[in-house]
Amino acid sequence: MEAAVMQFVVGKLGNMISNEAHLLGGVKDQVEWAQTKLMEIRCYLRDADSNKTTSALAENWINQLRDVAYRMEDAVDTFHLELEDECKKDPISLDKSWFLNPMRVPGLHKLGKELDKIKREFEEILKTKNDYRIDPLQDQDIGSGAFDLSKRREVYQDVDEREVVGLNAARKDILNMLLIHDETSTLPQKRKRDQETSKRTVITIVGPGGLGKTTLAHMVYRRAKASCGFDFHMMLSVSQQFSQIDLLRKMLRELDNSKLESCKDDVSDLIVKLKELLSSRRYLIILDDVWDTKVWEQLKDAFPDVQNASRVLMTSRDEKVAKSADHPRMSYKLKFLDDDESLELLLKRARQYQKSSERCPDELREIAIHLSQKCKGLPLALIVLGGILSLEEQTHSAWERVQRTMDWPEEGIICMNVLNMSYDYMSYDVKQCFLYLASFPEDHEIRANRLIKIWIAQGLIPQKENKTKEEKG
């Protein structure tokens, strides 16, 4: 992963030097050397990234290369800053000195000296290369990565409910909790049930990460909007980075944006306006991914109970959240998939199985059974693993090769193990773009166009024949 991060710096610096080499006058030779060596460093880094058995000594050697590339970037950045400052002071005088004697440009002499120093250190590092048996790859051999990106986009599209496995019974149970009437009850039972269910009720779905709580909540949400008679529906992602005021503002914006514009940026004021608007509606609000009991404590005053059978549905990994709700008995503990469901989900995501087991060749089905059991019934792990298999050749040897990478201990964290394996299977170029997502906050809405522009600005998307960088992104 460190080598992948390093490629971000190398790409940025390579573009910077390449685009501005003609402006650098007397240090042109050093700049051209730096550009060439950066391409070589990129090959070493890619080689290290593809070699999963890199030794600690070799990793140390790669780190020395990383430091060289960082210092090249620092040298050029310093030059640009000094040049920019000088331009602000006296742009006309600087413009004349540039054409008369490029070496009079501020910082240019310092840049040349620093690149000379870096060059000597780089050559010393290269002398030790053979000690680690490291050979650079040719650039054209390593640009495409393990899989075609267009196939990845096809694999990781949003899944429709027909591809969901093991959640239909849970959806039916949750919907029954939302409904006012139970048609199988006697009249006295219905009256008693009506009194109970007319209250605002909090329902919780509880289970570990990757079990399908959010998927189930979406399934319930879509069905409830269509058939359960609620006047207002909303689904909010809470997450670990919980902000009371942000969630209240989102709710008010959805209910009546004009009220938000006139509202003070104050929690009490927001709660008053939300209660006022929700009091006249039968609402269903889903709070997804609740991590702390304080979330409900800080939000519940915004949800009025006017005896109209409004519902709040929360999903959480923590059973304490369910116990802290107004109706702890209205908690649904989501189960892991059984062996048959696990195999079905894995093969669906591997595009080898839809409704009939005959669609999957026996030789693949046999190894798929072992692979699915390794995931311990966790849907997210099965989905990710199925995606990896769909990008491999559909042969026993290819799937067996995937199985050999799943050598984690039985008591390991299954979800993280499979996600780490999925990262390893990414192409080298895709890793750079993926790692950039870590700079955004959790549950932050990322606009695709903005993200692509950032990737382009940082040099993460190279030009491709017959395609603009935006189209490639």
N, C-alpha and C positions, 0 to 999 in steps of 0.2 A: 504493500500500500504506500509506503514511503517513496518508492520509486515512481509511483503514479502521481503523487503530489509534486514530486520534483519535475515531472514533465510539464506541469503547468508553468513553472518558472522558466524552464528551457524554451517552451513555445513562445512565451511572452517576450523574453529577451531576444530570441532569434528574430522575431518580427521587428522589434525595435531597432536592432542593429541593421537588419537588411534594408528597412525603409529609409534609414537616415545616414547610411554609409557615405553617400555623395556629399554630405554637408560637413564631413569630419576632417577635411583638409589633410594636415600633416600626419595624422594618426590613422590614415586609411588602411595601411598595411596591418596594423595591430587589430583594427576592427574586423577586417576580412579574416584574419587568423581566428579571432574570437568566434565569428559566425561559423566558420568551418568546424572548430572544435566543439561548439555547442551541438552541432548535428551529430558529431561522434559520441558526445556524452549521451545524447538521446538514445542512440543505439545501445550503449552499455546499459542504460537504465531499463530499456525495454527488455533486453536480454535477462537482466536480473529479475524483472517482474514476471517473466514467463517461466523462470526457473524456481520452482517451489521448494527446492532443496538447497538454496543458497546458504553457504556456511557463514558463521559469524565473522570470520576473517574477510570473506568476500563482501559481506554487508558493510564492514568498516571501510573497505576500499571504495565502495559505491558512495558512502557518506562523504568521503573526501572529495569525490567528483561533485557531489551535491554542493559542498561548500564553495568549490571553485565557481560553479554556475551562479550561486547567490552573490558572490563577490563581483562577478562580471555585471550582474544586474545592478548592484549597488553603485558600481563605478559609473555606469551610463546614467542612472537616475541622478546621481550627484551632479554630473555634467549638465544635464537638462535643467536642473534647478538653478544652478549658477548662471546658465545662459538666460533663463527666463527672468531672473532678477535683474541682470544687466540690461536686457531689452526694455524692462519697465523704466529703468533709470534714464537711458539715453539711446533709444532705438536708432536714431539717424547716425550717430557716431559709430555705433556698433556695426551698422550695415556697411559703412565705408571700410572699416578695419577688416571686416570679413573678406571682402573681395581683394583688398590690397595685400593682406597677410593673414591667411586662415589661422596661423598659430597664435595670433593675438586674440582669438576668440576666448573669452573667459572659461577656464576649466579644461580647455583642450589639452594643454601640456600635462596637467595632472592626470587626465584620463589616459594619455599615452603611457605615462610612467606606471600607473596602476596596472594597465593591461600587460606591460612588459614583465612586471613582477608576478602577475598571475600566470603568465606563460611559463616562466621558469619553474614555478611550483607544479604546474600541470604536467610538465615534462618529467619531473621527479616522480610524480604519482604514477605516470605511465610505465616507468621503469620497473615498477613492482607488479605490473599486471600479470606477468607469467607465473609469479608465485602463487596466484589464486586461480590459474587456469581459466582466465576470462578472455573470451574472444567476442568482439563486437559483431552484432548481426548487421546484415545489409539492410538499409532502410526500406527498400522495396519488398523485402521478405516479411515484414512484420507490421505493415500498416493496416491490414484488413481485420486482424483479430480472429478469434475462433469462429465467429458466426456473422452472418449478414445482418445488418441493423434492421432492414425491412422485415426480416423474419421475427425479430424481437418485438417490433411494434405490433405485429399480428398476434403474437403469443400473449402479450400483456394488455390487451384491450379489456375494458370493463366486462365482467362476466354477467350474463343474464341468468335469471332464476332457473332456467332449464338446466344449467350446468352446475347449480348448487347441489351438494350432496349432504344428506343427513340433517337438514334444518327444517323440512316441511312440517314435521310433527311439532317442533318447537314454535314455529310461526303460528300454527293453529292454537297452541296452548296460550301464547301471549295474546293473540287476538281475542280469545275467550275472556281473558282478564280485562280487556278493554271494553267488551260489550256490556250493555245495560241489562239485557234479558237473556235468560237461558230457557229456550223453548221446551226443554224436557221437564221443567219444574212444575209442581202443582201451584194453584193460585195462591195459597198462603205462603208457600216458599217464594213465589215471585214477588209478593208484596214485601216480604222481609228482605229479599235480595235487592229490590228496587231501592229501599231505604239505605241499604249499605252501599250499593254501587252508585247512588246519586252523589255521594261525596267525591270530592277531588281525591283521586287515588294515585299513589306513587308506586310504580312497578319497577323492579330492578332485574336486569340480566347480569349474572355474575359468572366469571370464568377467567382462566389465565389468558395471557396475550396470545393471539394467533388462533383462537378457538372458533372465531366467527361471530363474535358479539355484534360488531358493527354491521356485518353483512345481514345478520338476522334483524337488527334494528331497521335497516333500510327496507328489507322485505315487509316487515310489519308496517312501516311508515307508508309504503306505496299502497298496500292493501287497505289500510285504515282510511287513507285519503279518499279511496274510491267507494268504500262501502260502510263505514262506521258512523257516519253522520256528524263528524266534527266540523265546526265552523271555521276553525283556524288550526293550521298545522305548521310546525316548524321543527327542524332538526339542527342542533348546535353541537359542534365539537368543542369539548372542554379541555382535555389534555392536562399534562403536568403544569404547563405554563398558564395556570388559571388566572384570569383577570375578571373580577366581579363587574367592574364598570364597563369593560369591553363587551361582555356577554349581554348585559342589560341594554346597552346601546344597540347591539345587533337586533335584539328582540323588538325594541321600540321602532327601529328603522323599518323592520319588516311589517309591523302593525300599522304604523302611521308616521311616515318620514317627516311630515310637517310638524308633528309634536316634538320630534327629536331636535329640529332646528330651533325651536323656541325653548328647549329644555336647558336648564343649567347643567353644567358638567358635574353633577352631584348625585351620589348613589340614592339618597333619600328621595330626591325629586324624580329620578328615573323610576324608582319602585312605585311611587304614587301614580304616575302616569300609566305605567304598565297595568297596575291593578284596575285602574279606571277603564282601560280599553278591554282588558280580558274579562271583566265582570259581566259583560253583555254577550259573551261568546262561550260556546262549548269548545274547549281547546285540547289539542294533543301536542305536547312539546317533548321532544326527545333530547336528552342531554347525554351525548356519547362520550365515552372514555373519561369517566369521572374517577379521579385518583384519590380524593380526600373527602372525608366526612364534612369538612367545613364548606364545601361547595353548596350542598343542599341548605345548610344553615344560612348561608349568605344570599341564597336566591329564593328561598321558599316564600318570603313575604311578597314577592312579585306575582305569585300564582294564587289568585283568590279562590276560595271555596264557596261557591254560591249554589251548591247542591244541584249542579246541572251535569254531573258525570264527566267532568273534565279529567284528563289523565296526564301524568308526567311519567315518561319512561326513561330510566337511566341505565347505562351500561357501565360496568366497572370490573376491575380485576380483584377488588378488595371486598370481602364479605362484610367488613365493618360499614361500608357505604350502605349496603342493603339494610343492615340492622339499624342504622341511624335514620332511615327514612320514616315517614309517617306511618307506613304500613309495612313493617318488616316481613309479615307473612306473605306479602305479594312479591316474593322474590323467586326468580327462576334461575336455577343452577344449570348452566349449559354443559352438556356431556361431550366427552371425546368421541370420535368416530370409532366404530367397531372395525374389525379386520376387513369385512366385505365392503363397507363404505369407504374405508381408506384406499383399498385397491381400485374401487370404481372411480374415486376422485382423481387418483394419480393417473390412471389411464385416460380419463377424460382430458386432463390437462396436457397429457402427452400426445393427444390427438390420435389415440389408438383404440378408443372405445367410446361409443355413444350409448346404445341401449342393449347391445348384444355382445356377450363375451366372445362370440365367434369372430368378431372383427379384429381381435388381438391375437397374433400368432402365438402358438403354445410356447415357443422358445423365449418370447418376450414376456409372456404372462408369468412364466416361472420365475424369472429374475425380478419382475415387477412386484411379485408377492413379497420377496425379501426386502426390496427397497421400501415398499409401503410400510412394512412392519417396523423398519428403522425409524419411521417418523412418529411412532407411538400415538397414532390417531389425531395428530395435530393438523388441522386443515391448511394453515398457512404454509407449514413445512411441505405438505404434499403438493400444494399448488406450485410453489417455487421449484420443487424437485421435478414436477411434471413439465414445467416450462423448460427446464434444462434438458430433459429427455427429448422434448419435441424438436430441439435444435440439433440434437445428435443424429447420426445415422441410425436408422431403425433396424439395428442388428444386435444380436446377443452380445457380441464382443464390445460394441460401443457402450451399451447399457452396463455391461459388466465393468467397464473402465470407470464409469461414473460411480458404481458401487464401491470400487476400491478407494475412492476419495472420501467415502463416508466412514472413516475409521475412528470416529470419536467414541469415547466410553459410553456405556449404556446409561450411566447416570448424568450424562452431559445435558446442557441446555439445548434441546432439540431445535427450537426455532432459530436461535442464533447460529447454531452450527450449519443449518441449511442455508441461511441468508449469507453467511460468510462464504460458503461454497458457491453460491450464486454470484457473489462478487468476483471470485476467482475465475469464473467462467465468462465474465464480461470481456469484450475485446479491449485492447489497451487504450484506444482512443476514447471509447465510451466511458472507461473508468475516470478519465479526467473530468468529463462533464458531470458524471454522477457525484464525484467528490465535491464539486462546487455547490451542490444542493445543501451541504452541511452548513453553509453560511446563512441559510434562512432559518427563522425560528420554527419550532415545532408547530404543525397545523397551520402554517402560514400559507395563504393562497398565492401560488406562484403563477403568474401569467406567462404563457409559453413564449409570446413574442418578445417580452422583456428579457426572459431568461436567455433566449437565443442571441439577442443583441449583446448581452453581457458575455456570453461564451465567445462571440466574435471579437469583441473588444479585448478580451484577454488572450486572444490567439489560440483558442481551443478548437476552433473549427477551420481546418485548412480549405483552400479553394479546390474545387473539383470541376473537372471538365464538363461543360454543358449544364452546370448547376451553380446557382448563386449560393453563397454561404448560408443565407436564410433558408433556402430550400433544403440544403443538406441538414441544417439543424432541425 
